[in-house]
Amino acid sequence: MWAIATAAAVIAAVAVIAAGAVATAAPPRPNRPRTQTVSPVPLPPAPRATRGARALLVGTYHGITGRYRSLQAAINAARPGDWILVGPGDYRSRANLRMAGAMGDDQSGAEFVVRTRNIHIRGMNRNAVWLDGTRSGPRCSSKAADQNFGPNDAAGNRAGRDGIVVYKTTGVSIENLGACNFLSGDLTVGDAIWFDGGGSSGKQTTETFRGAYLTATSTYYAGDSEPSAAYGIYSSNTAGGPSVFTQDYASNMNDSAFYVGACPDCGVIVDHVHGEDSPEGYSGTNSGGIVIENSEFDDNRDGFDTNSQNNDDAPSPQVGSCPNGAVNPRPPGNIQRIRSCWVFEDNYVHDNNNPNVPAAGVVYNIPTGTGLSIYGGRYDIVTHNRFVNNGAWGVLLAPEPDTETPPPGIGENCQGGSNIMLSGQGVCYFDDFGNEIANNTFTHDGYDGNQGNADIAEISGYTPNSSSDGNCFHDNSDTSGTLTSEPANVDSDSQCGSDYNGETLAGPAGLQLACGSRYFGSCPPGVGSNYPTTTNIVLKLPRPQTTMPNPCAGVPPNPWCRPRRGPRR
């Protein structure tokens, strides 16, 4: 996400900007529209049992008790090709399993760890099978006394704990279950379901994975300085694919509901997912080769964000170009950048104006009211989406002035950015360029009414690592008949590959980006700034989600999935 701490340069650059227009209230929330798929990327087929595969049964289903009471015991017993079927229940373990060689958030350990390739874990009912991070009490309890904060680290501090981690292995699927209340500490930020190719290593593991019909959430939040859950459904440091997240839901995270990062060619399809009630519905750092389609992001501070950062999610920057200059084999319709393989299409992004979400660290200060943001990202395609009722901006493009430095073992520093000074502070500055924003529809975005709020805002160019291949915009429309943008008439920058520039950081949109964060308290006198403020954060379990129609489909023969006999003729 945007490095808010460097926003002082924006405020220092401008003495006074006139107050914006008077804000108007958001209209009633629209009903969720039917998905109108434009050019769907085909998903990899669901796994099916191979010859010799076994079904390992955990818990009880339809009155039949399986061999295993512990999910981890079944994982440990599984051979490549095996299936683990999990009956309804609340699966807790106080064990904390470490992964040899872990370097990042995975150092804390996890409740469940998968190291065997090509195994398939499937719950028999998505809403009744839970991997529960609490130690006691009812399922996913919100009480502090019921939480499991992980073991103590070497300094005696709470280390935190992840949920289920698939560590540096390929061909694993996790389906049709929920995970809750896996909390942060000194050694992790708290990840519920993680396909981990080697977090914080700067390297990627070639692998495929599948996460389908998953729910990830949390009910515990005691403030930004206390342990809380950071990421719901997460993948990092993977390469190749094709991998998929589909029919998934995540909420109540202190950073983002979904995350895909640290992979120049991730090979991940994010399809029919729903992220809400978090600072960001989705976040992706230094990630390319991703398609996000047919999904919904709402009730977050920022619905969707992709970014470049100079940190342990190396290598930077975030670039959406296809590998080796190849042509996208399935480019969306009416798109000019056919060599871009990062595509955000046919999504519904609405009502991201929620300040009452858990937050920790720098995301505590991200501006509220953005549909989609690209911070320092390059060569991404955003097309055929609906942006509705996002109070500040429907789409925002801006540079990323990052104050972080990667760990020494990463082997790079500020790759793709420029080391510069802003207001006396050294930053790694990533400009945004080469993106194509096209064929999108906007409805009542930018209604906060601050000068610089609009359907589309662009801050780019005039920087040490800007490009002559500017961002381009075309065929976007507002249902009111007038598309608003900052700078004005941005849709006239319609020829991709041209030397276009947006506003500078000192322009109205840049100033509002800083003011909206409230990192420095109030804006300078005379500057209009109206954004929602945090009042009360209450986390609740999500409503039941759609479960798999037939959890016995494709599995090996087993007592839980015996064919039903039809009526005799």
C-alpha positions as CSV (number, residue, x, y, z in Angstrom):
1,M,0.0,0.0,0.0
2,W,1.0,3.6,-0.3
3,A,3.7,4.7,2.1
4,I,1.7,7.3,4.0
5,A,4.6,8.5,6.1
6,T,6.1,10.2,3.0
7,A,3.0,12.2,2.3
8,A,4.6,15.1,4.1
9,A,6.1,16.0,0.8
10,V,2.7,16.5,-0.6
11,I,1.5,18.8,2.1
12,A,4.7,20.8,2.1
13,A,4.4,21.3,-1.6
14,V,1.1,23.2,-1.4
15,A,0.3,26.1,0.9
16,V,-3.4,26.5,0.4
17,I,-5.9,24.7,-1.9
18,A,-9.4,25.9,-1.9
19,A,-12.0,23.8,-0.2
20,G,-13.8,21.2,-2.3
21,A,-17.5,21.0,-3.1
22,V,-20.0,20.2,-0.4
23,A,-20.2,16.5,0.1
24,T,-23.4,14.6,-0.7
25,A,-24.7,11.5,1.0
26,A,-24.3,8.1,-0.6
27,P,-27.4,6.8,-2.3
28,P,-29.0,3.5,-1.2
29,R,-26.8,0.5,-2.0
30,P,-27.7,-1.2,-5.2
31,N,-28.5,-4.9,-5.5
32,R,-25.6,-7.0,-6.6
33,P,-25.8,-7.2,-10.4
34,R,-25.6,-10.4,-12.3
35,T,-22.1,-11.1,-13.5
36,Q,-21.8,-10.3,-17.2
37,T,-18.6,-12.1,-18.2
38,V,-16.6,-10.3,-20.9
39,S,-13.8,-12.7,-21.7
40,P,-13.5,-15.2,-18.9
41,V,-10.2,-16.9,-18.4
42,P,-10.9,-20.7,-18.2
43,L,-10.2,-22.1,-14.8
44,P,-8.1,-25.2,-14.3
45,P,-10.4,-28.2,-13.8
46,A,-11.2,-29.3,-10.3
47,P,-9.0,-32.2,-9.1
48,R,-10.2,-35.8,-9.5
49,A,-8.9,-39.0,-7.9
50,T,-6.1,-40.8,-9.6
51,R,-5.5,-44.6,-9.6
52,G,-4.4,-45.7,-6.2
53,A,-5.5,-42.6,-4.4
54,R,-6.9,-43.0,-0.9
55,A,-9.5,-41.1,1.0
56,L,-8.5,-40.3,4.6
57,L,-11.5,-39.4,6.7
58,V,-11.3,-36.9,9.6
59,G,-14.1,-36.6,12.1
60,T,-17.7,-37.9,11.6
61,Y,-20.0,-37.4,8.6
62,H,-23.6,-38.8,8.3
63,G,-23.0,-40.9,11.5
64,I,-19.9,-42.6,10.1
65,T,-16.7,-41.9,12.1
66,G,-13.5,-41.6,10.1
67,R,-10.1,-43.0,11.1
68,Y,-8.6,-39.6,12.1
69,R,-9.7,-37.2,14.8
70,S,-6.9,-34.8,14.0
71,L,-6.6,-33.0,10.6
72,Q,-2.8,-32.8,11.0
73,A,-2.5,-36.5,11.7
74,A,-4.3,-37.1,8.3
75,I,-2.0,-34.6,6.6
76,N,1.0,-36.4,8.0
77,A,-0.3,-39.8,6.8
78,A,-1.2,-38.7,3.3
79,R,0.8,-39.7,0.3
80,P,0.9,-37.9,-3.1
81,G,-2.5,-38.2,-4.7
82,D,-4.5,-38.8,-1.5
83,W,-7.6,-37.0,-0.4
84,I,-8.4,-35.8,3.1
85,L,-12.1,-35.4,3.7
86,V,-13.1,-33.5,6.8
87,G,-16.4,-33.9,8.5
88,P,-18.3,-31.1,10.2
89,G,-16.6,-29.8,13.4
90,D,-14.5,-27.1,15.0
91,Y,-10.9,-28.2,14.5
92,R,-8.5,-26.7,17.1
93,S,-5.0,-27.6,18.0
94,R,-2.7,-25.9,20.5
95,A,0.2,-27.4,18.6
96,N,2.4,-24.9,16.7
97,L,4.2,-26.5,13.8
98,R,7.4,-24.8,12.5
99,M,8.8,-25.0,8.9
100,A,12.5,-25.5,8.5
101,G,14.0,-22.7,6.5
102,A,11.1,-20.2,7.0
103,M,12.3,-16.6,6.7
104,G,9.2,-14.4,7.0
105,D,5.8,-14.5,8.6
106,D,6.0,-18.3,8.4
107,Q,8.7,-18.3,11.1
108,S,6.0,-18.3,13.8
109,G,4.7,-21.6,12.8
110,A,1.1,-22.7,12.0
111,E,-1.7,-24.8,13.4
112,F,-1.6,-27.0,10.3
113,V,1.2,-27.4,7.8
114,V,1.2,-29.2,4.4
115,R,4.5,-30.4,2.9
116,T,3.3,-33.3,0.7
117,R,2.7,-32.6,-2.9
118,N,-0.5,-33.4,-4.8
119,I,-2.8,-33.9,-1.8
120,H,-6.4,-32.6,-1.6
121,I,-8.1,-31.4,1.6
122,R,-11.9,-30.9,1.3
123,G,-14.5,-30.2,3.9
124,M,-17.8,-31.9,3.6
125,N,-19.7,-28.6,4.4
126,R,-18.2,-25.2,4.0
127,N,-20.2,-23.6,6.8
128,A,-19.7,-26.5,9.3
129,V,-16.0,-27.3,9.0
130,W,-13.8,-24.7,10.7
131,L,-10.1,-24.5,11.3
132,D,-10.3,-22.5,14.5
133,G,-7.4,-20.4,15.9
134,T,-9.0,-19.9,19.3
135,R,-8.0,-22.1,22.2
136,S,-11.3,-22.4,23.9
137,G,-14.9,-21.2,24.0
138,P,-17.5,-21.3,21.2
139,R,-16.4,-21.5,17.5
140,C,-14.4,-18.4,16.5
141,S,-14.9,-16.8,19.9
142,S,-14.4,-13.1,20.2
143,K,-13.4,-13.1,23.9
144,A,-9.8,-12.3,24.7
145,A,-9.5,-15.1,27.1
146,D,-10.3,-17.6,24.4
147,Q,-7.6,-16.5,21.9
148,N,-4.4,-18.4,21.1
149,F,-1.6,-15.9,20.7
150,G,1.0,-18.5,19.7
151,P,4.1,-19.5,21.6
152,N,6.5,-17.0,23.1
153,D,9.5,-16.1,20.9
154,A,13.1,-15.9,22.1
155,A,12.5,-12.5,23.7
156,G,9.5,-13.8,25.6
157,N,7.0,-12.0,23.4
158,R,3.9,-13.5,21.8
159,A,5.0,-14.9,18.4
160,G,1.5,-15.1,16.8
161,R,0.4,-18.0,14.7
162,D,-0.8,-18.8,11.1
163,G,-3.7,-21.1,10.2
164,I,-3.0,-23.7,7.5
165,V,0.2,-23.2,5.5
166,V,1.0,-25.1,2.3
167,Y,4.8,-24.7,2.3
168,K,6.9,-25.0,-0.8
169,T,5.0,-27.8,-2.4
170,T,2.8,-28.1,-5.5
171,G,-0.5,-29.6,-6.6
172,V,-2.3,-29.0,-3.2
173,S,-5.9,-28.1,-3.1
174,I,-7.9,-26.8,0.0
175,E,-11.6,-26.6,-0.5
176,N,-15.0,-26.2,1.2
177,L,-14.0,-25.1,4.8
178,G,-13.5,-22.0,6.9
179,A,-10.6,-20.6,9.0
180,C,-10.8,-18.0,11.7
181,N,-8.9,-16.1,14.4
182,F,-5.3,-16.7,13.5
183,L,-3.5,-13.7,15.1
184,S,-0.4,-11.6,14.7
185,G,2.6,-11.5,17.0
186,D,6.3,-10.8,16.8
187,L,6.9,-13.4,14.1
188,T,3.8,-13.2,12.0
189,V,1.1,-10.8,11.0
190,G,-1.5,-13.7,11.1
191,D,-2.5,-15.5,7.9
192,A,-5.5,-17.8,7.9
193,I,-4.9,-19.8,4.7
194,W,-1.5,-19.5,3.0
195,F,0.0,-21.1,-0.1
196,D,3.6,-20.2,0.7
197,G,6.3,-20.6,-1.8
198,G,8.9,-19.1,0.6
199,G,7.8,-15.9,2.3
200,S,10.4,-13.1,2.5
201,S,13.0,-15.1,0.6
202,G,13.0,-13.0,-2.6
203,K,12.6,-16.3,-4.5
204,Q,9.6,-18.2,-6.0
205,T,8.7,-21.9,-5.9
206,T,7.2,-23.2,-9.1
207,E,3.9,-24.7,-8.1
208,T,0.2,-24.9,-8.7
209,F,-2.5,-24.7,-6.1
210,R,-6.3,-24.5,-5.7
211,G,-8.3,-22.7,-3.0
212,A,-12.0,-23.1,-3.6
213,Y,-15.2,-22.5,-1.5
214,L,-13.1,-21.1,1.3
215,T,-14.1,-18.7,4.1
216,A,-11.5,-16.8,6.1
217,T,-12.4,-14.3,8.9
218,S,-11.8,-13.2,12.4
219,T,-13.9,-12.0,15.3
220,Y,-11.1,-10.6,17.5
221,Y,-9.8,-7.1,17.5
222,A,-8.6,-5.2,20.5
223,G,-6.9,-2.2,18.8
224,D,-4.2,-1.5,16.3
225,S,-1.4,-2.2,18.8
226,E,-2.8,-5.6,19.9
227,P,-2.7,-9.0,18.1
228,S,-5.2,-9.4,15.3
229,A,-5.7,-11.2,12.0
230,A,-4.0,-9.6,9.0
231,Y,-4.7,-11.7,5.9
232,G,-7.5,-14.1,5.0
233,I,-6.7,-16.0,1.9
234,Y,-3.1,-15.6,0.8
235,S,-0.4,-16.7,-1.6
236,S,3.1,-15.5,-2.0
237,N,6.4,-16.4,-3.7
238,T,4.8,-18.8,-6.2
239,A,5.4,-19.1,-9.9
240,G,4.1,-20.8,-13.0
241,G,0.6,-21.9,-12.2
242,P,-2.1,-22.2,-13.3
243,S,-3.3,-21.7,-9.8
244,V,-6.8,-20.5,-8.7
245,F,-8.8,-19.0,-6.0
246,T,-12.5,-19.4,-6.8
247,Q,-15.8,-19.1,-4.9
248,D,-13.9,-17.8,-1.8
249,Y,-14.9,-15.2,0.8
250,A,-12.7,-13.3,3.3
251,S,-13.4,-10.5,5.8
252,N,-12.4,-8.7,9.0
253,M,-8.7,-8.6,8.4
254,N,-6.4,-5.8,9.6
255,D,-4.6,-5.6,6.2
256,S,-6.4,-7.3,3.3
257,A,-9.0,-10.0,2.8
258,F,-7.1,-11.5,-0.2
259,Y,-3.4,-11.2,-1.1
260,V,-1.2,-12.4,-3.9
261,G,2.3,-11.1,-3.9
262,A,6.1,-11.5,-4.3
263,C,5.8,-13.2,-7.7
264,P,6.7,-11.5,-11.1
265,D,4.8,-14.3,-12.9
266,C,2.4,-15.7,-10.3
267,G,0.1,-17.6,-12.7
268,V,-2.9,-17.1,-10.4
269,I,-6.5,-16.7,-11.4
270,V,-8.8,-15.0,-8.8
271,D,-12.4,-15.7,-9.8
272,H,-15.7,-15.2,-8.1
273,V,-14.3,-14.1,-4.8
274,H,-15.7,-11.6,-2.3
275,G,-13.5,-9.5,0.0
276,E,-15.0,-7.1,2.5
277,D,-14.8,-5.4,5.9
278,S,-11.0,-4.9,5.8
279,P,-8.7,-2.0,5.1
280,E,-8.3,-3.5,1.6
281,G,-10.5,-6.2,0.0
282,Y,-7.4,-7.3,-2.0
283,S,-3.8,-6.3,-1.9
284,G,-1.0,-7.5,-4.2
285,T,2.6,-6.4,-3.9
286,N,5.2,-6.9,-6.7
287,S,2.9,-9.4,-8.4
288,G,2.4,-10.0,-12.1
289,G,0.7,-12.6,-14.2
290,I,-2.7,-12.4,-12.4
291,V,-6.2,-12.3,-13.6
292,I,-8.9,-11.0,-11.2
293,E,-12.4,-11.6,-12.6
294,N,-16.1,-11.9,-11.8
295,S,-15.5,-10.8,-8.2
296,E,-16.9,-8.4,-5.6
297,F,-15.1,-6.0,-3.3
298,D,-17.1,-3.8,-0.9
299,D,-17.3,-2.3,2.6
300,N,-13.6,-1.9,2.8
301,R,-11.6,1.3,3.1
302,D,-10.0,0.6,-0.3
303,G,-11.7,-2.1,-2.3
304,F,-8.7,-3.3,-4.3
305,D,-5.0,-2.4,-4.4
306,T,-1.9,-3.5,-6.3
307,N,1.4,-1.9,-5.6
308,S,5.2,-1.8,-5.8
309,Q,7.1,-2.0,-2.6
310,N,10.8,-2.1,-1.5
311,N,10.4,-4.8,1.1
312,D,10.6,-8.5,1.7
313,D,8.0,-9.2,-1.0
314,A,10.7,-9.0,-3.6
315,P,11.4,-8.7,-6.4
316,S,10.1,-5.2,-7.1
317,P,8.4,-3.5,-8.9
318,Q,4.9,-4.6,-9.7
319,V,4.7,-5.1,-13.5
320,G,1.8,-6.6,-15.4
321,S,3.7,-7.3,-18.6
322,C,3.5,-10.8,-20.0
323,P,6.8,-12.8,-19.5
324,N,9.5,-12.3,-22.1
325,G,7.4,-9.8,-24.1
326,A,4.8,-12.4,-25.0
327,V,1.3,-11.6,-26.2
328,N,-1.6,-12.3,-23.8
329,P,-3.3,-15.4,-25.2
330,R,-6.7,-14.2,-24.1
331,P,-6.7,-10.4,-24.1
332,P,-9.9,-8.7,-23.0
333,G,-12.0,-7.0,-25.7
334,N,-11.3,-3.4,-26.8
335,I,-7.8,-3.4,-25.2
336,Q,-4.7,-2.0,-26.8
337,R,-2.0,-3.4,-24.4
338,I,-2.1,-7.0,-25.7
339,R,1.2,-7.7,-24.0
340,S,-0.1,-7.2,-20.5
341,C,-1.0,-10.3,-18.5
342,W,-2.2,-8.6,-15.3
343,V,-6.0,-8.1,-15.9
344,F,-8.7,-6.9,-13.6
345,E,-12.0,-7.4,-15.5
346,D,-15.7,-7.8,-15.0
347,N,-15.7,-7.1,-11.2
348,Y,-18.1,-5.2,-9.0
349,V,-16.4,-2.7,-6.7
350,H,-18.7,-0.7,-4.6
351,D,-19.3,1.1,-1.3
352,N,-15.8,1.0,-0.1
353,N,-16.3,3.8,2.5
354,N,-15.9,1.8,5.7
355,P,-13.6,3.3,8.4
356,N,-14.8,0.8,11.0
357,V,-12.5,-2.0,10.0
358,P,-9.6,-3.6,12.0
359,A,-6.3,-2.0,11.0
360,A,-2.7,-2.3,12.2
361,G,0.5,-0.6,11.2
362,V,0.6,1.7,8.2
363,V,-2.8,0.5,6.8
364,Y,-4.4,2.2,9.8
365,N,-4.0,5.4,7.9
366,I,-5.0,4.5,4.4
367,P,-7.6,6.9,2.9
368,T,-11.2,5.7,3.1
369,G,-13.4,5.7,0.0
370,T,-11.3,4.2,-2.9
371,G,-12.6,1.5,-5.3
372,L,-9.4,0.5,-6.9
373,S,-5.9,1.8,-6.4
374,I,-2.6,1.2,-8.3
375,Y,0.4,2.5,-6.3
376,G,3.6,2.4,-8.4
377,G,2.2,-0.4,-10.6
378,R,3.0,-0.7,-14.3
379,Y,1.4,-2.3,-17.3
380,D,-1.8,-3.4,-15.7
381,I,-5.2,-3.6,-17.4
382,V,-8.5,-2.5,-15.6
383,T,-11.4,-3.1,-17.9
384,H,-15.2,-3.8,-18.0
385,N,-15.7,-3.3,-14.3
386,R,-18.5,-1.5,-12.4
387,F,-17.4,1.1,-9.8
388,V,-20.3,2.3,-7.6
389,N,-20.6,4.5,-4.5
390,N,-16.9,4.8,-3.7
391,G,-16.8,8.2,-1.9
392,A,-13.3,9.4,-2.8
393,W,-12.3,7.8,-6.1
394,G,-13.5,5.0,-8.3
395,V,-10.0,4.4,-9.6
396,L,-6.8,6.0,-8.3
397,L,-3.4,5.7,-9.9
398,A,-0.5,7.1,-7.8
399,P,3.2,6.7,-7.2
400,E,4.6,4.7,-4.3
401,P,7.2,6.5,-2.2
402,D,8.3,3.6,0.0
403,T,10.3,4.2,3.2
404,E,11.0,0.4,3.7
405,T,14.2,-1.5,3.0
406,P,14.3,-5.2,2.3
407,P,16.0,-7.7,4.5
408,P,19.8,-8.1,3.8
409,G,19.4,-11.6,2.3
410,I,17.0,-10.4,-0.4
411,G,19.9,-9.3,-2.6
412,E,18.2,-6.2,-4.0
413,N,17.3,-2.7,-2.8
414,C,14.9,-0.4,-4.6
415,Q,14.9,-2.5,-7.8
416,G,12.7,-0.7,-10.4
417,G,12.5,2.5,-8.2
418,S,14.6,5.5,-7.5
419,N,16.3,6.4,-4.3
420,I,15.4,10.0,-3.7
421,M,14.8,12.4,-0.8
422,L,11.4,13.8,0.0
423,S,11.1,16.4,2.8
424,G,14.4,15.2,4.2
425,Q,13.5,11.5,4.2
426,G,15.0,8.9,1.9
427,V,12.4,6.9,-0.1
428,C,12.4,4.4,-2.8
429,Y,10.1,6.0,-5.4
430,F,8.1,3.9,-7.8
431,D,6.2,5.8,-10.4
432,D,3.0,4.4,-12.0
433,F,2.9,4.1,-15.8
434,G,1.9,1.9,-18.8
435,N,-1.5,1.0,-17.2
436,E,-4.7,0.9,-19.3
437,I,-8.0,1.9,-17.7
438,A,-10.8,1.2,-20.2
439,N,-14.4,0.2,-20.8
440,N,-15.4,0.7,-17.1
441,T,-18.7,2.1,-15.8
442,F,-18.8,4.5,-12.8
443,T,-21.8,5.4,-10.7
444,H,-21.7,8.0,-8.0
445,D,-18.0,7.8,-7.2
446,G,-16.1,10.7,-5.7
447,Y,-19.2,12.0,-3.8
448,D,-17.1,13.0,-0.8
449,G,-16.8,16.2,-2.7
450,N,-13.2,17.2,-1.9
451,Q,-11.3,18.9,-4.6
452,G,-9.5,16.1,-6.4
453,N,-12.1,13.4,-5.7
454,A,-13.5,12.0,-8.9
455,D,-14.4,8.8,-10.9
456,I,-10.7,8.5,-11.9
457,A,-7.7,10.3,-10.5
458,E,-4.1,10.0,-11.9
459,I,-0.9,11.1,-10.2
460,S,2.1,10.2,-12.4
461,G,5.0,11.4,-14.4
462,Y,7.5,14.2,-13.5
463,T,9.6,11.7,-11.4
464,P,13.0,10.1,-11.7
465,N,11.8,6.8,-13.0
466,S,8.7,7.9,-15.0
467,S,8.3,6.5,-18.5
468,S,7.3,8.0,-21.8
469,D,4.8,5.1,-22.0
470,G,2.2,6.8,-19.9
471,N,-1.1,5.5,-18.4
472,C,-3.9,5.5,-21.0
473,F,-7.7,5.8,-20.6
474,H,-10.5,5.2,-23.0
475,D,-14.2,4.2,-23.3
476,N,-14.9,4.8,-19.6
477,S,-18.4,6.2,-18.8
478,D,-20.4,7.5,-15.9
479,T,-24.1,6.6,-15.7
480,S,-24.9,10.3,-15.0
481,G,-23.6,11.1,-18.5
482,T,-20.4,13.0,-17.2
483,L,-17.2,11.2,-16.4
484,T,-15.3,13.1,-13.7
485,S,-11.5,12.9,-13.5
486,E,-8.4,14.6,-12.0
487,P,-6.8,15.9,-14.1
488,A,-9.8,16.8,-16.3
489,N,-10.7,14.9,-19.4
490,V,-8.4,12.0,-18.6
491,D,-10.3,9.8,-21.1
492,S,-8.8,11.8,-23.9
493,D,-5.4,10.2,-23.1
494,S,-6.6,7.3,-25.2
495,Q,-3.6,6.2,-27.3
496,C,-1.7,3.7,-25.2
497,G,2.1,4.0,-25.7
498,S,1.9,7.8,-25.7
499,D,3.9,10.2,-23.4
500,Y,1.0,11.1,-21.1
501,N,1.4,12.5,-17.6
502,G,-1.1,12.8,-14.8
503,E,-1.0,15.3,-11.9
504,T,2.1,15.9,-9.7
505,L,2.0,14.9,-6.1
506,A,1.4,18.6,-5.3
507,G,-1.9,18.6,-7.2
508,P,-5.4,18.3,-5.8
509,A,-5.6,14.5,-5.9
510,G,-2.2,14.2,-4.3
511,L,-3.1,16.6,-1.5
512,Q,-6.4,14.7,-0.8
513,L,-4.5,11.4,-0.8
514,A,-2.4,12.8,2.1
515,C,-5.3,14.5,3.8
516,G,-7.5,11.5,3.5
517,S,-5.0,9.4,5.4
518,R,-5.1,11.7,8.5
519,Y,-1.6,10.6,9.2
520,F,-0.7,14.2,10.1
521,G,-4.0,15.0,11.8
522,S,-5.9,17.8,10.2
523,C,-5.2,19.2,6.7
524,P,-3.7,22.7,6.4
525,P,-6.1,25.6,6.9
526,G,-8.3,26.3,3.9
527,V,-8.0,22.8,2.5
528,G,-11.4,21.0,2.1
529,S,-11.2,17.4,3.4
530,N,-14.2,15.4,4.3
531,Y,-13.8,11.6,4.8
532,P,-15.5,9.1,7.1
533,T,-13.8,8.6,10.4
534,T,-13.6,5.6,12.7
535,T,-16.3,5.3,15.3
536,N,-16.7,1.7,16.5
537,I,-15.2,-1.5,15.2
538,V,-17.3,-4.6,15.8
539,L,-16.4,-7.9,14.1
540,K,-19.0,-10.5,13.4
541,L,-18.9,-13.9,11.8
542,P,-20.0,-13.7,8.1
543,R,-23.3,-15.0,6.9
544,P,-23.3,-18.6,5.6
545,Q,-21.5,-18.9,2.2
546,T,-22.3,-21.2,-0.7
547,T,-21.0,-24.6,0.0
548,M,-19.8,-27.1,-2.7
549,P,-22.8,-28.7,-4.5
550,N,-21.3,-32.1,-4.2
551,P,-18.3,-32.6,-2.0
552,C,-18.0,-36.2,-3.0
553,A,-17.4,-35.3,-6.7
554,G,-14.1,-36.7,-8.0
555,V,-13.0,-38.3,-4.7
556,P,-11.7,-41.9,-4.2
557,P,-14.2,-44.5,-3.0
558,N,-15.0,-44.1,0.7
559,P,-17.7,-44.8,3.2
560,W,-18.8,-41.1,3.2
561,C,-19.4,-41.0,-0.5
562,R,-21.1,-44.3,-1.3
563,P,-23.4,-44.1,-4.4
564,R,-27.0,-43.7,-3.4
565,R,-29.2,-46.5,-4.6
566,G,-32.1,-45.4,-6.8
567,P,-35.6,-46.8,-6.6
568,R,-36.0,-50.3,-7.9
569,R,-37.7,-50.7,-11.2
